[in-house]
Amino acid sequence: MREWRKLYKRLSGSAKAAEASDQALLLWHLLLPWQDDEGKIPWDKAMAKQVTACRDWTWGLLQQGANELQRVGMVEHRGGFLCLRRGAELNGN
């Protein structure tokens, strides 16, 4: 797995991103470096706390942000993972 990830302005400045709240969009940006080569991030309380260590966000607030990101089409929940849309294509091997 790579130690760095790319941030594409066409994603972070997209119409989908414009539909998300500032908090949900910040969560999405914080998730980027944690994705594996398939664009997946294990989504449980421990990983969520690790990803957002600099924030005082509750699990409920993180779930709300993840659900909002799914609603606007930036992530999807899949088998205990949050999967970034096009994560593997843009940041995989």
RAJOCOR-V405295 format. One record per residue. N is the residue number from 0. SS is DSSP state (H for helix, E for strand, C for the rest). PHI is phi in radians with two decimals (none if undefined). Layout:
n->N ss->SS phi->PHI
n->N ss->SS phi->PHI
This chain:
n->0 ss->C phi->none
n->1 ss->C phi->-1.21
n->2 ss->C phi->-1.59
n->3 ss->C phi->-2.44
n->4 ss->C phi->-2.37
n->5 ss->C phi->-1.53
n->6 ss->C phi->-2.04
n->7 ss->C phi->-1.58
n->8 ss->H phi->-1.16
n->9 ss->H phi->-1.22
n->10 ss->H phi->-1.55
n->11 ss->H phi->-1.25
n->12 ss->C phi->-1.93
n->13 ss->C phi->-1.40
n->14 ss->H phi->-1.10
n->15 ss->H phi->-1.09
n->16 ss->H phi->-1.11
n->17 ss->H phi->-1.14
n->18 ss->H phi->-1.38
n->19 ss->C phi->-1.50
n->20 ss->C phi->-1.22
n->21 ss->H phi->-1.04
n->22 ss->H phi->-1.14
n->23 ss->H phi->-1.13
n->24 ss->H phi->-1.17
n->25 ss->H phi->-1.10
n->26 ss->H phi->-1.02
n->27 ss->H phi->-1.02
n->28 ss->H phi->-1.12
n->29 ss->H phi->-1.21
n->30 ss->H phi->-1.30
n->31 ss->H phi->-0.86
n->32 ss->H phi->-1.25
n->33 ss->H phi->-1.58
n->34 ss->C phi->-1.20
n->35 ss->C phi->-1.46
n->36 ss->C phi->-1.19
n->37 ss->C phi->-1.75
n->38 ss->C phi->1.45
n->39 ss->E phi->-1.79
n->40 ss->E phi->-2.27
n->41 ss->E phi->-0.99
n->42 ss->C phi->-2.01
n->43 ss->C phi->-2.48
n->44 ss->H phi->-1.04
n->45 ss->H phi->-1.14
n->46 ss->H phi->-1.18
n->47 ss->H phi->-1.05
n->48 ss->H phi->-1.17
n->49 ss->H phi->-1.14
n->50 ss->H phi->-1.12
n->51 ss->C phi->-1.96
n->52 ss->C phi->-1.00
n->53 ss->C phi->-1.49
n->54 ss->C phi->-2.09
n->55 ss->C phi->-1.76
n->56 ss->C phi->-1.85
n->57 ss->C phi->-1.41
n->58 ss->H phi->-1.03
n->59 ss->H phi->-1.08
n->60 ss->H phi->-1.16
n->61 ss->H phi->-1.16
n->62 ss->H phi->-1.10
n->63 ss->H phi->-1.07
n->64 ss->H phi->-1.11
n->65 ss->H phi->-1.11
n->66 ss->H phi->-1.15
n->67 ss->H phi->-1.14
n->68 ss->H phi->-1.10
n->69 ss->H phi->-1.20
n->70 ss->H phi->-1.03
n->71 ss->C phi->-1.52
n->72 ss->C phi->1.58
n->73 ss->C phi->-1.66
n->74 ss->E phi->-2.46
n->75 ss->E phi->-2.48
n->76 ss->E phi->-1.46
n->77 ss->E phi->-2.58
n->78 ss->C phi->0.95
n->79 ss->C phi->1.44
n->80 ss->E phi->-2.12
n->81 ss->E phi->-1.69
n->82 ss->E phi->-1.99
n->83 ss->E phi->-1.31
n->84 ss->C phi->-1.06
n->85 ss->C phi->1.13
n->86 ss->H phi->-1.06
n->87 ss->H phi->-1.17
n->88 ss->H phi->-1.13
n->89 ss->H phi->-1.59
n->90 ss->H phi->-2.28
n->91 ss->C phi->-1.40
n->92 ss->C phi->-1.10
